[in-house]
Amino acid sequence: MSEIAVIGAGAWGTAISVVLGRKQTHNVRLWAHEAEVRDSIAAHRTNDLFLPGQPIPDAVTCTNRFEEALHRAEIVVSVMPSHHTRGIFQAIQPYLRSDMLFVSATKGIENDSLLRMTEVITEVVGNGFRPRIGALSGPSFAKEVAKGDPTAITAASTDKDLAVTVQREFSDPRFRVYTNDDVVGVELGGSLKNTIAIAAGVLFGLDLGHNTVAALITRGLAEMTRLVVACGGKSATMAGLAGLGDLVLTCTGGLSRNRSVGVELGRGRKLADIIAGMHGMVAEGVLTTNAAVGLAHKVGVEMPITEQMHAVLQQGKAVEDAIRDLMGRPSTSEVGLVSG
């Protein structure tokens, strides 16, 4: 029996616990910040707050206590919003052990430090021991994963044994896990695509056509790839599930919270009003845009779409002006995916 702790009971964390709980060989403990999530799962076997209507297997128990969630855990899955990762790992550090395997399923970059989530976790946990850690990413809407729609994602780690263990423990006939050794590419791909998805939503909100969206996705992938390579990742990863796959999903799928934020921006709503109406749900791209611009400046990479979205989200720039400035940039040659 594998003992697995899932820290974070939002839609994605709940969906992961559903996948893990489908196996009779798993004992899954899901930590929830909200008492109403714990009570909902205990009473109805559903997370009515974040993933309503999706039954949760009996192998999953929900708790609001870190100690209970982490007791005897062999694998710890981190699935909280990126801006809470450091604080939560500082809180759970007394309950962590060196023999645990850590998996980050959060798609984001820490704002101030510009660290990826595996780096944040390693920095915090490293005060006691060097954690064995990997990242889980790819095109995966929580609702569809929980429903059992066939899904494929990537488990990335420089620790080959860890990646293979995650592949084995998470995989089933409806959830296919590939392995990858490019943690940088997998994590940045899963984070950066959220900003492009907001931009794609803007285009939909403005009622622009498929030509425009196709151009955005293609050039968005090019600038994502430039940053990944500059940070030590592999361009090939951006052609895979954690790059192109996740980018296409979030730019075109109606379940994407990041795209939905963009749609409302394109229709003229203010960002503060949009976020207030999300009732606690998080669109990671809003915060990631800050970190992505900071990281691009740090390594000297040009990211025009991300920079324009930063101006829209953080400086109140009109979306029409952002599009005009993107289309009015000096003409260049398209030579290879990572060209400017």
C-alpha positions as CSV (number, residue, x, y, z in Angstrom):
1,M,0.0,0.0,0.0
2,S,1.5,3.3,-1.1
3,E,1.0,6.3,1.3
4,I,0.6,9.5,-0.6
5,A,-0.1,13.0,0.8
6,V,-1.6,15.7,-1.5
7,I,-1.1,19.2,-0.1
8,G,-3.7,21.5,-1.6
9,A,-7.3,20.7,-2.3
10,G,-8.2,23.1,-5.0
11,A,-9.6,21.8,-8.3
12,W,-6.2,20.4,-9.5
13,G,-5.2,18.9,-6.1
14,T,-8.5,17.3,-5.8
15,A,-8.3,15.9,-9.3
16,I,-4.9,14.4,-8.6
17,S,-6.2,12.8,-5.5
18,V,-9.0,11.3,-7.5
19,V,-6.5,9.8,-10.0
20,L,-4.4,8.4,-7.1
21,G,-7.4,7.2,-5.2
22,R,-8.6,5.1,-8.2
23,K,-5.9,2.6,-7.4
24,Q,-6.7,0.1,-4.7
25,T,-3.0,0.0,-3.7
26,H,-3.1,3.7,-2.6
27,N,-3.9,5.4,0.6
28,V,-4.3,9.1,-0.1
29,R,-4.6,11.9,2.4
30,L,-5.7,15.3,0.9
31,W,-4.8,18.4,2.9
32,A,-7.3,21.2,2.6
33,H,-7.0,24.8,3.9
34,E,-10.7,25.3,3.9
35,A,-12.8,23.4,6.5
36,E,-15.8,23.4,4.2
37,V,-13.8,21.3,1.7
38,R,-13.0,18.7,4.4
39,D,-16.6,18.7,5.5
40,S,-17.9,18.4,1.9
41,I,-15.7,15.4,1.1
42,A,-16.5,13.7,4.4
43,A,-20.2,14.1,4.0
44,H,-20.8,13.8,0.2
45,R,-17.5,12.5,-1.3
46,T,-17.3,15.6,-3.4
47,N,-15.3,18.9,-3.2
48,D,-18.3,21.1,-3.7
49,L,-16.3,24.3,-3.4
50,F,-13.6,23.7,-6.1
51,L,-14.6,20.6,-8.1
52,P,-18.4,20.1,-7.7
53,G,-20.0,17.0,-9.1
54,Q,-16.9,14.9,-9.3
55,P,-17.0,11.9,-6.9
56,I,-13.9,11.3,-4.8
57,P,-12.8,7.6,-4.2
58,D,-13.1,6.2,-0.7
59,A,-9.3,5.7,-0.7
60,V,-9.0,9.5,-0.3
61,T,-9.4,11.1,3.1
62,C,-9.4,14.8,3.7
63,T,-7.9,16.7,6.6
64,N,-7.1,20.2,7.7
65,R,-4.1,19.0,9.8
66,F,-0.6,18.8,8.3
67,E,0.6,16.2,10.7
68,E,-2.3,13.9,9.8
69,A,-1.8,14.4,6.1
70,L,1.9,13.7,6.1
71,H,1.9,10.8,8.6
72,R,3.8,7.9,7.0
73,A,3.6,9.6,3.6
74,E,6.1,8.2,1.0
75,I,5.2,10.6,-1.7
76,V,4.2,14.3,-1.1
77,V,2.4,16.1,-3.9
78,S,2.5,19.9,-3.7
79,V,-0.6,21.4,-5.4
80,M,-1.1,24.9,-3.8
81,P,-1.0,28.3,-5.5
82,S,2.5,29.4,-6.2
83,H,2.4,32.4,-3.9
84,H,1.6,30.0,-1.0
85,T,4.2,27.4,-1.6
86,R,7.0,28.8,0.4
87,G,4.8,29.5,3.5
88,I,3.2,26.1,3.4
89,F,6.5,24.3,3.2
90,Q,7.9,26.3,6.0
91,A,4.8,25.2,8.1
92,I,5.0,21.5,7.2
93,Q,8.8,21.2,7.5
94,P,8.7,19.6,11.0
95,Y,6.7,16.7,9.5
96,L,8.9,16.0,6.5
97,R,11.4,13.2,6.2
98,S,14.4,12.6,4.0
99,D,13.0,9.3,2.7
100,M,10.0,11.1,1.2
101,L,9.6,11.8,-2.6
102,F,8.4,15.3,-3.5
103,V,6.3,16.1,-6.5
104,S,5.4,19.7,-7.4
105,A,2.3,20.0,-9.5
106,T,2.0,23.8,-9.1
107,K,2.4,25.9,-12.3
108,G,4.0,29.1,-11.3
109,I,7.1,31.2,-10.6
110,E,7.8,32.9,-7.2
111,N,7.4,36.6,-7.7
112,D,10.3,38.0,-5.6
113,S,12.9,35.3,-6.0
114,L,12.0,34.3,-9.6
115,L,12.4,30.7,-8.5
116,R,10.5,27.7,-9.9
117,M,8.5,25.7,-7.4
118,T,10.9,22.8,-7.1
119,E,13.6,25.4,-6.3
120,V,11.4,27.0,-3.7
121,I,10.7,23.7,-2.1
122,T,14.3,22.6,-2.2
123,E,15.4,25.9,-0.6
124,V,13.0,25.6,2.3
125,V,13.3,21.8,2.9
126,G,17.1,22.0,2.3
127,N,17.5,23.5,5.8
128,G,17.0,20.0,7.1
129,F,17.9,17.7,4.2
130,R,18.3,17.6,0.4
131,P,14.9,16.5,-1.0
132,R,14.4,14.1,-3.9
133,I,12.0,16.1,-6.0
134,G,10.3,16.3,-9.4
135,A,7.7,18.3,-11.3
136,L,4.4,17.2,-12.8
137,S,3.0,19.2,-15.7
138,G,1.1,19.0,-19.0
139,P,-2.3,19.6,-20.6
140,S,-4.7,18.7,-17.8
141,F,-8.0,20.5,-16.9
142,A,-8.9,19.3,-13.4
143,K,-12.5,18.6,-14.3
144,E,-11.7,16.4,-17.2
145,V,-9.0,14.5,-15.3
146,A,-11.4,13.8,-12.4
147,K,-14.1,12.7,-14.9
148,G,-11.6,10.2,-16.3
149,D,-11.1,11.6,-19.8
150,P,-7.9,10.2,-21.3
151,T,-5.0,12.6,-20.3
152,A,-1.3,12.6,-20.8
153,I,1.2,14.5,-18.7
154,T,4.9,14.6,-17.9
155,A,6.8,13.8,-14.7
156,A,10.2,15.5,-14.8
157,S,13.2,15.0,-12.5
158,T,17.0,14.7,-12.7
159,D,16.4,11.7,-10.4
160,K,15.5,9.0,-12.9
161,D,14.3,6.6,-10.2
162,L,11.9,9.3,-8.8
163,A,10.5,10.0,-12.2
164,V,9.9,6.3,-12.9
165,T,8.3,5.9,-9.5
166,V,5.9,8.8,-10.1
167,Q,5.1,7.4,-13.5
168,R,4.2,4.0,-12.0
169,E,2.2,5.4,-9.1
170,F,0.2,8.0,-11.0
171,S,-0.5,6.1,-14.3
172,D,-3.6,4.2,-15.0
173,P,-5.7,3.4,-18.2
174,R,-7.1,7.0,-18.2
175,F,-4.0,8.9,-17.0
176,R,-0.8,8.4,-18.9
177,V,2.5,9.7,-17.4
178,Y,5.7,10.2,-19.5
179,T,9.1,10.9,-17.9
180,N,11.5,13.7,-18.7
181,D,14.8,14.9,-17.2
182,D,14.3,18.5,-18.1
183,V,12.8,20.0,-14.9
184,V,13.6,23.6,-16.0
185,G,11.7,23.2,-19.3
186,V,8.7,21.3,-17.8
187,E,8.2,23.8,-15.0
188,L,8.7,27.0,-17.0
189,G,6.5,25.7,-19.8
190,G,3.7,25.0,-17.4
191,S,4.1,28.5,-15.9
192,L,4.7,30.7,-18.9
193,K,1.8,29.3,-21.0
194,N,-0.6,30.9,-18.5
195,T,0.3,34.4,-19.6
196,I,-0.1,33.5,-23.2
197,A,-3.5,32.0,-22.3
198,I,-4.6,35.3,-20.8
199,A,-3.6,37.0,-24.1
200,A,-5.6,34.3,-26.1
201,G,-8.6,35.1,-24.0
202,V,-8.3,38.7,-24.7
203,L,-8.5,38.0,-28.4
204,F,-11.6,35.9,-27.9
205,G,-13.1,38.7,-25.8
206,L,-12.4,41.2,-28.7
207,D,-14.1,38.8,-31.1
208,L,-10.9,38.4,-33.2
209,G,-10.5,35.4,-35.5
210,H,-8.6,32.1,-35.7
211,N,-5.7,33.8,-37.7
212,T,-4.9,36.0,-34.7
213,V,-5.1,33.2,-32.2
214,A,-2.9,30.9,-34.3
215,A,-0.3,33.7,-34.6
216,L,-0.4,34.3,-30.8
217,I,0.1,30.6,-29.9
218,T,3.0,30.2,-32.4
219,R,4.8,33.3,-31.4
220,G,4.0,32.7,-27.7
221,L,5.6,29.3,-28.0
222,A,8.7,30.9,-29.6
223,E,9.2,33.3,-26.7
224,M,8.5,30.6,-24.1
225,T,11.2,28.5,-25.8
226,R,13.7,31.4,-25.8
227,L,13.4,31.8,-22.0
228,V,13.5,28.1,-21.3
229,V,16.7,27.7,-23.3
230,A,18.3,30.7,-21.7
231,C,17.5,29.3,-18.3
232,G,19.1,25.9,-19.1
233,G,16.1,24.0,-20.3
234,K,15.7,22.2,-23.6
235,S,13.9,23.5,-26.7
236,A,12.6,19.9,-27.4
237,T,10.6,20.0,-24.1
238,M,8.6,23.0,-25.5
239,A,7.4,20.8,-28.4
240,G,6.0,18.3,-25.9
241,L,3.2,18.0,-23.4
242,A,4.5,20.6,-20.9
243,G,5.1,23.1,-23.7
244,L,3.0,23.0,-26.8
245,G,0.4,20.6,-25.4
246,D,-0.3,22.7,-22.3
247,L,-0.2,26.0,-24.3
248,V,-2.8,24.8,-26.9
249,L,-5.1,23.6,-24.1
250,T,-5.0,26.7,-22.0
251,C,-5.3,29.1,-25.0
252,T,-8.3,27.3,-26.6
253,G,-10.1,25.5,-23.8
254,G,-13.1,27.1,-22.1
255,L,-12.2,25.5,-18.7
256,S,-9.0,27.6,-18.5
257,R,-9.2,30.2,-15.7
258,N,-6.3,32.2,-17.3
259,R,-8.1,32.3,-20.6
260,S,-11.3,33.3,-18.9
261,V,-9.6,36.3,-17.2
262,G,-8.4,37.4,-20.7
263,V,-11.9,37.0,-22.2
264,E,-13.2,39.4,-19.6
265,L,-10.4,41.9,-20.1
266,G,-11.1,41.8,-23.8
267,R,-14.7,42.6,-23.1
268,G,-13.7,45.7,-21.2
269,R,-13.9,44.6,-17.5
270,K,-11.2,45.7,-15.0
271,L,-8.8,43.1,-13.6
272,A,-9.7,43.8,-10.0
273,D,-13.4,43.1,-10.7
274,I,-12.6,39.9,-12.6
275,I,-10.5,38.5,-9.8
276,A,-13.1,39.5,-7.2
277,G,-15.6,37.5,-9.1
278,M,-13.5,34.3,-9.1
279,H,-14.5,33.4,-5.5
280,G,-11.1,32.2,-4.4
281,M,-10.1,30.4,-7.6
282,V,-6.6,31.4,-8.8
283,A,-5.5,32.3,-12.3
284,E,-1.7,31.7,-12.0
285,G,-0.9,33.7,-15.1
286,V,-1.8,37.1,-13.4
287,L,1.1,36.7,-10.9
288,T,3.4,34.7,-13.2
289,T,3.5,37.5,-15.7
290,N,5.4,39.6,-13.2
291,A,7.9,36.9,-12.6
292,A,8.2,36.0,-16.3
293,V,9.1,39.6,-17.2
294,G,11.6,39.7,-14.3
295,L,13.2,36.4,-15.3
296,A,13.4,37.5,-19.0
297,H,15.2,40.7,-18.0
298,K,17.5,38.7,-15.8
299,V,18.7,36.4,-18.6
300,G,18.4,39.0,-21.4
301,V,15.6,37.4,-23.4
302,E,13.0,39.3,-25.4
303,M,9.4,38.3,-24.7
304,P,7.1,40.9,-26.4
305,I,3.8,39.1,-25.8
306,T,4.5,38.6,-22.1
307,E,5.8,42.2,-21.8
308,Q,2.6,43.6,-23.3
309,M,0.4,41.4,-21.1
310,H,2.4,42.7,-18.1
311,A,1.6,46.2,-19.2
312,V,-2.1,45.3,-19.5
313,L,-2.3,43.5,-16.2
314,Q,-0.1,45.6,-14.0
315,Q,-0.2,49.1,-15.6
316,G,-3.7,49.2,-17.0
317,K,-2.7,49.4,-20.7
318,A,-5.6,49.1,-23.1
319,V,-5.6,45.7,-24.8
320,E,-6.1,47.4,-28.2
321,D,-3.0,49.4,-27.7
322,A,-1.1,46.3,-26.7
323,I,-2.1,44.5,-29.9
324,R,-1.2,47.5,-32.0
325,D,2.2,47.7,-30.4
326,L,2.9,44.0,-31.0
327,M,1.8,44.2,-34.6
328,G,3.9,47.4,-35.1
329,R,7.2,46.0,-34.0
330,P,10.1,46.2,-36.5
331,S,9.9,43.4,-39.1
332,T,12.2,40.4,-38.6
333,S,12.9,37.0,-40.1
334,E,11.4,33.9,-38.7
335,V,14.3,31.5,-38.7
336,G,13.8,28.6,-36.2
337,L,11.5,28.5,-33.2
338,V,13.7,30.5,-30.9
339,S,14.2,33.5,-33.2
340,G,13.2,37.0,-32.0
